[in-house]
Amino acid sequence: MANTNVRKSIQSKIESLGKEIENLQIELKRWEKIAADYETNSESIDLILSIQIPEKAEGKVKRVKA
């Protein structure tokens, strides 16, 4: 009886880790695509970010001064 419980527990853990590995591989592919997209379009992305970030920074500065 105890051996059956141990085997089930081990098998359950193996299956759980297998699913986690699959999810992490999907996440890795997602971030690799993001990195590749950034390398391809880095100038456009940097320009967009440079436009957006100062606006947020100005809002924060105004709040600090007020």
MODELLER restraints for C-alpha pairs under 7 A, 6 or more apart:
rsr = mdl.restraints
at = mdl.atoms
